[in-house]
Amino acid sequence: MKKLLTSIMATSIVFNIGAVSGSAQAKPDEHLFSKKPVLTFDVISDIQGDYNDFKHVLHDMEQVNPTSKALIINGDITDRGWDFEYQAVQEILDHNPHPDNVWYSIGNHEFYKPKWASPNKLAQETWPNDTPESEMFQNFYNFTGEEKVYHIKELDGYPFLFLGTEKYMRYHDNSLWDEVYLSDEQLDWLKQNLEAYSKKNPNKPIFLFSHHILKDTISGSNQAPYTADYLDQDQLEAILKDYPQVILFTSHSHWDLHLPDWAGKKVVEGGDPRGFTVVNTAGIQAGWASAGPNGGEVSIGNDFKQGLQVEVNGNDVKIKAYDYKTDKVIKELGVHNGTIAQLPPDVAADDEKNVLIGATQYMEYSVNGKSRWVDYDPKNPPKFEGNQQVFVRHKGEMNLEDGLSKKVTFKK
């Protein structure tokens, strides 16, 4: 029940203007991320009852990331939070390949059973249909083995912290639905863990997971319905603002990872000028798109299935946005000591047809230099004849700068 897509479909000639407000940070060198990783893990979200795609993704993961040590399912494990839906997810895990560790965040769909009088009868007018709030939490605890919605894991010395709402707000305020409530206890727990791990190594990545979206961070977060997911975002940001080594993974929207604001640096006034990193995890069940600049959403199909593959080497992290429908890497983000960069795209020259191979509408190019950048139009692909060097990069938007470029040489 959510989704969008930014309006960048129109192609036009543009000049290189900084995508990030404030002073730009130095981009890390792409060679930092060429080493063999010492730790890899996968992040997906929003299964929401799409068991066939979930199976597909698990088998793809085994093929493309066989050394993965953990799978994080970042909320919306189920469609409505029924106990039998959790059992169906467990059945798939039991009979299909997956990493040894599987960890979970709680999502809003884990609380949708009260909208149903029975598994086959939607009855929102009689909400909560005799379903106590405690039952929805207990179903999550029974499935995950957790005692709270916020919890911590550690893998090869790297912390994995999980946040989650402690109330389903519709039970407490009939003007609300899916908004996230974080208690003072949970916020103190987060602050204490960030302080402790930062003292051990101030540059070592801290992986943080929360199903919902922070306003003004990534795709869709500056449009309805994603501008008020957290009841007190300021309190959360006041804690995160001093930890540039934090990488926060958020889900909920099912937005396309091709978009130029799929990740970014959220800088909070008074905090570290590097900000903290935020990355969209897309989704498994379906894709959604923006209905326009005034908000709202439209479906872009049920064959949508995307996620992330994360590679870690020391303090360096490479995050691969992956399309499980086409079995291809969409783009990559490098994170180094609190700074980020979109890594060069996987493009090449076709010297026979004099066109770029692998370029998309979310990229731009510059011919024989880097002073003037032009949006790439796949419907009217440019020709590069003669001896030309073409630089190609992923576009950036909102809190993400334009990416590092790849030089492609046309020889004919």
C-alpha positions in Angstrom: 0.0 0.0 0.0 2.5 2.6 -1.2 4.9 3.3 -4.1 6.2 5.9 -6.5 8.7 7.0 -9.2 10.2 10.4 -9.8 9.4 12.4 -12.8 12.7 12.3 -14.8 11.5 10.6 -17.9 11.8 13.6 -20.1 15.2 14.0 -21.7 17.0 17.3 -22.1 20.4 18.8 -22.5 21.7 19.7 -19.1 24.9 21.1 -17.6 26.7 19.6 -14.6 25.0 21.1 -11.6 25.7 19.7 -8.1 22.9 17.5 -7.0 23.4 17.8 -3.3 22.7 20.9 -1.3 25.4 22.3 0.9 29.1 21.8 0.4 29.9 18.7 -1.7 32.1 16.0 -0.1 35.1 14.6 -1.8 34.1 11.4 -3.6 35.9 8.2 -2.7 38.2 6.6 -5.3 36.5 3.7 -7.2 39.6 1.5 -6.8 38.8 1.3 -3.0 35.9 -1.0 -3.9 37.7 -3.4 -6.3 39.1 -5.7 -3.5 37.6 -9.0 -2.8 35.0 -8.5 0.1 35.5 -10.2 3.4 31.8 -10.0 4.2 28.7 -10.0 2.0 25.0 -10.0 2.8 21.7 -9.4 1.0 18.8 -7.0 1.8 15.3 -7.3 0.5 11.9 -6.2 1.7 8.1 -6.1 1.0 7.4 -9.8 0.2 3.7 -9.2 1.1 2.6 -12.7 0.1 4.4 -12.9 -3.3 5.9 -16.3 -2.6 6.8 -17.2 -6.2 9.0 -14.1 -6.5 10.4 -14.7 -3.1 11.5 -18.2 -4.2 12.9 -16.7 -7.4 15.0 -14.2 -5.5 16.4 -16.8 -3.1 17.6 -18.9 -6.0 19.1 -15.9 -7.7 20.9 -14.9 -4.5 22.5 -18.3 -4.3 23.8 -17.9 -7.9 25.1 -14.3 -7.8 26.1 -14.0 -4.1 26.9 -17.5 -2.9 29.2 -16.3 -0.1 26.5 -14.2 1.5 26.4 -14.6 5.3 23.1 -13.0 6.0 19.7 -12.1 4.5 17.9 -9.1 5.9 14.2 -8.9 5.2 13.5 -5.3 6.0 9.8 -5.4 6.9 6.5 -6.4 5.2 7.5 -10.0 5.6 3.8 -10.9 5.3 0.8 -9.4 3.6 -1.4 -8.9 6.6 0.4 -10.4 9.7 -1.6 -13.6 9.9 0.2 -16.5 11.6 -0.3 -18.7 8.6 1.4 -16.1 6.4 4.5 -16.2 8.6 4.3 -20.0 8.3 4.3 -19.8 4.5 7.4 -17.6 4.5 9.1 -20.1 6.9 8.1 -23.0 4.6 9.8 -21.3 1.6 13.0 -20.6 3.7 13.0 -24.3 4.8 12.9 -25.6 1.2 14.9 -23.1 -0.7 18.6 -21.9 -0.5 19.4 -18.9 1.7 22.2 -17.5 3.9 22.7 -19.1 7.3 21.5 -15.9 9.0 18.1 -14.5 8.3 17.1 -11.3 10.2 14.0 -9.2 10.2 12.5 -5.7 10.7 8.9 -5.2 11.4 6.8 -3.5 8.7 3.3 -1.9 8.5 1.9 -5.0 6.7 2.6 -7.0 9.8 -0.4 -5.1 11.3 -3.0 -5.5 8.6 -4.9 -8.5 10.0 -7.3 -6.2 11.9 -8.6 -4.9 8.6 -10.0 -8.3 7.8 -13.0 -10.1 9.3 -11.5 -13.4 7.9 -8.6 -14.2 5.5 -11.0 -13.7 2.6 -13.2 -10.8 3.8 -11.8 -7.3 3.9 -13.9 -5.4 6.6 -12.2 -2.1 7.5 -15.5 -0.7 8.7 -15.4 -3.1 11.6 -11.7 -2.6 12.4 -10.0 -4.2 14.4 -12.3 -7.2 14.0 -11.6 -8.5 17.5 -7.8 -8.6 16.9 -5.8 -7.2 19.8 -2.7 -5.1 19.1 -0.6 -7.5 21.2 -1.4 -10.4 18.8 0.2 -8.7 15.9 3.4 -8.1 17.8 3.4 -11.6 19.2 3.1 -13.2 15.7 6.2 -11.3 14.7 8.1 -12.4 17.9 7.0 -16.0 17.4 8.3 -16.0 13.8 11.5 -14.1 14.3 12.5 -15.3 17.7 13.0 -11.7 18.8 11.7 -10.3 22.1 11.4 -6.7 20.9 10.9 -5.0 17.5 14.3 -3.3 18.0 17.3 -5.6 18.3 20.9 -6.0 17.4 23.0 -8.7 15.7 26.7 -8.8 14.9 28.5 -10.4 12.0 32.3 -10.5 11.7 32.5 -7.6 14.2 30.0 -5.4 12.2 26.8 -4.3 14.0 23.4 -4.8 12.5 20.8 -2.7 14.3 17.1 -3.0 13.7 14.4 -0.4 14.5 10.6 -0.8 14.6 7.4 0.8 15.7 6.3 -0.2 19.2 2.7 0.8 18.6 0.3 0.3 15.7 -1.0 3.8 15.9 -4.5 3.1 14.7 -5.2 1.4 18.0 -4.2 4.6 19.8 -5.5 7.4 17.5 -8.1 6.8 14.8 -6.7 9.6 12.7 -3.5 7.6 12.2 -2.6 4.3 10.6 1.0 3.2 9.8 3.0 5.9 11.5 6.1 4.8 13.4 6.3 5.2 17.2 9.8 4.9 18.7 9.8 5.0 22.5 12.4 6.9 24.5 13.8 3.5 25.5 14.4 2.5 21.9 16.0 5.8 21.0 18.3 5.5 24.1 19.2 2.0 23.0 20.1 3.2 19.6 22.2 6.1 20.9 24.1 3.9 23.4 24.9 1.3 20.7 26.0 4.0 18.2 28.3 5.5 20.9 29.8 2.2 21.9 30.6 1.0 18.3 31.9 4.5 17.3 34.3 4.4 20.2 35.7 1.1 19.1 36.3 2.4 15.5 34.8 5.8 14.3 35.0 4.8 10.7 33.7 1.2 10.8 30.3 0.9 9.1 27.2 0.5 11.3 24.3 -1.1 9.4 20.9 0.2 10.5 17.6 -1.1 9.2 14.1 0.4 9.5 11.2 -0.4 7.2 9.8 3.1 6.9 11.2 6.1 5.0 12.7 9.2 6.5 11.4 12.4 4.9 13.7 14.1 2.4 16.2 11.3 2.1 15.6 9.1 -0.9 13.1 8.4 -3.8 9.6 9.4 -2.9 10.4 10.7 0.5 9.5 14.3 -0.4 6.1 13.3 -1.7 2.8 12.0 -0.2 2.4 9.4 1.2 5.9 9.3 2.6 6.4 12.7 4.3 5.3 11.7 7.7 6.2 8.0 8.3 7.8 8.8 11.7 5.9 10.5 14.5 9.1 12.2 15.7 11.7 12.1 12.9 13.6 15.0 14.6 14.4 12.8 17.6 15.8 10.0 15.4 17.8 12.4 13.2 19.2 14.1 16.3 20.8 10.8 17.2 22.0 9.8 13.7 23.4 13.2 12.7 26.8 12.6 14.4 27.5 9.2 12.9 28.6 9.4 9.2 29.5 5.7 9.4 25.8 4.8 9.7 24.3 3.2 6.6 20.5 3.2 7.0 18.4 0.9 4.8 14.8 1.8 4.3 12.0 0.2 2.4 8.2 0.6 2.3 7.8 2.3 -1.1 8.7 -0.3 -3.7 10.4 2.4 -5.7 12.7 1.6 -8.6 16.5 1.4 -7.8 17.2 2.9 -11.3 16.1 6.3 -10.0 18.8 9.0 -9.5 17.9 9.4 -5.8 17.9 5.7 -4.8 20.5 6.5 -2.1 22.1 9.6 -0.6 23.6 11.5 2.3 21.2 13.0 4.8 22.9 16.0 6.5 21.2 17.3 9.6 21.9 20.8 10.9 24.4 20.8 13.7 25.6 17.3 12.9 28.6 15.9 11.1 28.8 17.6 7.7 29.2 14.2 6.0 25.7 13.2 7.1 24.6 9.6 7.3 24.0 7.3 4.3 20.4 6.2 3.4 19.7 3.5 0.8 16.4 2.3 -0.7 15.8 -1.4 -0.7 13.0 -1.4 -3.4 10.8 -4.5 -2.9 9.7 -7.9 -4.0 5.9 -7.9 -4.2 5.3 -5.1 -6.8 6.5 -1.8 -8.1 4.8 1.5 -7.7 5.2 4.9 -9.4 4.5 8.5 -8.6 1.1 9.7 -9.7 2.6 13.2 -10.2 4.3 16.0 -8.3 1.4 16.4 -5.9 1.8 12.8 -4.6 -0.2 9.7 -4.9 0.8 6.4 -6.6 0.1 4.1 -9.5 1.2 0.5 -10.0 4.0 -0.3 -12.4 3.5 -4.1 -12.3 3.7 -7.2 -10.2 6.8 -8.6 -12.0 8.9 -6.0 -10.1 11.5 -7.5 -7.8 14.7 -5.7 -6.7 17.0 -5.7 -3.7 20.5 -5.0 -2.6 23.8 -7.0 -2.3 26.2 -5.5 0.1 30.0 -6.2 0.1 32.2 -5.1 3.0 36.0 -4.9 3.1 37.4 -3.2 6.2 35.7 0.3 6.4 34.7 0.2 2.8 31.3 -0.9 1.6 30.0 -1.5 -1.9 26.2 -1.6 -2.3 24.8 -3.2 -5.4 21.3 -2.4 -6.5 20.1 -5.6 -8.1 17.2 -6.4 -10.5 16.1 -10.0 -9.9 13.7 -9.8 -12.9 16.5 -9.3 -15.4 19.3 -10.8 -13.2 21.5 -7.7 -13.6 23.2 -5.2 -11.4 21.5 -1.8 -11.8 24.1 0.4 -10.2 26.6 0.5 -7.4 27.3 2.8 -4.4 30.7 3.0 -2.7 30.9 4.1 0.9 34.2 5.1 2.4 34.8 6.7 5.8 31.5 8.5 5.7 31.6 9.6 2.1 29.8 8.1 -0.8 29.9 7.9 -4.6 27.9 6.2 -7.3 30.4 4.0 -9.0 30.9 4.1 -12.8 28.2 2.4 -14.9 28.6 -0.8 -16.8 28.6 0.6 -20.3 30.7 -0.1 -23.4 31.2 1.0 -27.0 29.6 -0.7 -30.0 32.1 0.3 -32.7 30.0 -1.3 -35.4 26.8 0.7 -34.7 28.6 3.6 -33.0 26.4 3.6 -30.0 26.7 3.0 -26.2 25.9 -0.5 -24.9 24.2 -0.6 -21.5 23.3 3.1 -21.2 19.9 4.0 -19.7 17.7 7.1 -19.3 19.1 7.5 -15.8 22.6 8.2 -17.2 24.3 11.2 -18.9 27.4 11.5 -21.1 30.0 14.0 -22.1 32.0 13.9 -25.3 35.8 14.5 -25.3 35.7 16.1 -21.9 33.6 16.6 -18.7 32.5 20.2 -18.9 29.1 19.6 -20.6 26.9 16.7 -19.7 23.9 15.5 -21.8 21.0 13.3 -20.7 21.1 9.9 -22.5 17.9 9.2 -24.4 17.5 5.5 -25.2 14.6 6.3 -27.6 16.9 8.4 -29.7 20.4 7.1 -28.9 23.3 9.3 -29.9 25.9 8.2 -32.5 29.6 8.5 -31.7 31.5 8.3 -35.0 35.2 8.7 -35.5 37.9 8.7 -32.8 35.9 9.9 -29.7 36.2 9.5 -26.0 32.8 9.5 -24.2 32.4 9.8 -20.4 29.3 8.2 -19.0 27.9 8.4 -15.4 24.8 7.8 -13.4 22.8 10.9 -12.7 22.2 12.0 -9.1 19.3 13.8 -7.5 18.1 15.1 -4.1 20.8 13.9 -1.7 22.9 11.9 -4.2 25.6 13.5 -6.4 26.2 12.5 -10.0 28.3 9.4 -10.1 31.9 8.7 -11.1 32.3 8.4 -14.8 33.5 5.7 -17.1 35.6 6.5 -20.2 34.4 4.7 -23.3 36.5 5.0 -26.5 35.0 4.8 -30.0 37.7 3.9 -32.5 35.9 3.9 -35.8 
